[in-house]
Amino acid sequence: MEELIKCESISFSYENTGVLKNLSFTVCSGDYLCIVGENGSGKSTLTKGLLGLKAPAEGKIVKCNGLRSSEIGYLPQQTPAQKDFPASVFEVVLSGRLNSRGFRPFYSKNDKKIAHDNIKRLGIEDILHRSYRDLSGGQQQRVLLARALCAGKKMLLLDEPVTGLDPIVTEEMYKLIMELNKKEKITIIMVSHDISAAVKYATHILHLNFENSFFGKTKEYINSPMGKYFFSDGIK
Amino acid sequence: MFDFIEIFQHGFMLRALIGGVLISLCAALLGVSLVLKRYSMIGDGLSHVGFGALAIGSSAGFAPLEFSIPIVVFSAFFLLRISENSKIKGDAAIALISTGALAAGITAASATGINTDIDNYLFGSILSLSKSDLIICIVIFLIVMIMFVLFYNKIFAVTFDESFAKATGTRAGIYNMLIALLTALTVVIGMKLMGTLLISSLIIFPAIISMRICKRFKTVIITSAIVSITDFITGLIISYYYSTPTGASIVLVNLTVLIVFIIIGSINDRINEKKYIKEDVSSKNS
């Protein structure tokens, strides 16, 4: 398996207090990595680092095998302003192609085709011409996921993708992400609060905990002291 | 019916018509982005800063427009930074700057005696647009249109989702600054026509009106442009015939249109809601 992202003993500080220290991990193609940790443990800071929006104070984040920061399909958390945004599903998905345009101002036929392909892939053709603000929470997440796929076909970075979804839609969302990972071999990095779902779906876990974070395969995590703390009653 | 040709035979009315249509178009285009980004108050803040600068400029004997454009542009960048900095609450800071600038302007004006110029800037006047103002209008209009068309897709991306745009390599900060810069230019020149107190309505009303019924970003933009021009011309004609203040007439026309659109929009939403529920149920069953 080829390596895509290598983080070598990176540290981040935020407003002069260190949040992450001496963290090392590697993401290979085909991996499904879940990043978990308490509030304030540096999940969003690390996300920014991976996207290339924030440089680590120490250490380095290496992108390998031709992966570029702008080619990571990013699914950010929704903002309140988006909830009532008047834009059609197609307009939103197509905007994922912006990173391939550079200084050319308009989208090409190929961009539109890619947008259509991803809309089909996620099964949202029925709502193609609807307005984003009229969609349910789950449908909105699918649209944003289609947009993320337009931006990066190798790797997706999902920032708490099930926040605010009901349990049934949450499960559907997890299954969809799993399918993208298993069938389409898309590398997934997911920031999550939901440790039991993380353990269920992910191949690797990164548990951020200030100076002694855990990184390893999911099985190792369950048997680690940190994992045992959460799964002492033997959930597999 | 009104005799349009007769009205616009007057040079000042023709200038007001051309200048106003151009400014309304700019304001409508920028307004959609500002309203959706929750930056509506920036337009309002800028108009007050603009008034302060114009009053101080004309009291001190500078050419008012040339003096106030750089000041308002600078304030636009400053207000944008405040809005992005979550530590100072943006809306309160804008109110502070607005009232501060207004107070400074009025003090400067009263020191030299309040003249009709100042009064025009506060409440707007269709008589006030000179030939050189019209040329500035045309130049600003061209700049806004070219920028908007060239960067349309980027403006959409940055307006809809700044964090995604940044993550995929679009430098969102630059486009925010571009929008602020164009807004500043539009506000300064639009103030002459609409007045300080009403210019922000030109930015906010068309966007809000079109968002009641439009479902796509592109149609929102086009509809606000059409609404903006129509309402401006209607308000202008009303103000000519009934000698009402221009700015206020246009705002009242906008307000009426908004009420109509809200009613149409809520009926529309109800029909769509039923349709979508049916569609969703049938696609789940299939």
Interface residues (C-beta under 8 A of the other chain):
Chain A: L51 L53 S69 S70 I72 Y74 P76 Q77 T79 A81 Q82 F85 P86 A87 S88 E91 V92 S95 G96 L98 N99 R101 P105 F106 Y107 D126 H129 R130 S131 D134 L144 R147 A148 A151 G152 L157
Chain B: L36 K37 R38 V149 L150 F151 Y152 N153 K154 F156 A157 F160 D161 S163 F164 A165 K166 A167 T168 G169 T170 M211 C214 K215 R216 F217 K218 V220 N272 E273 Y276 E279 S283
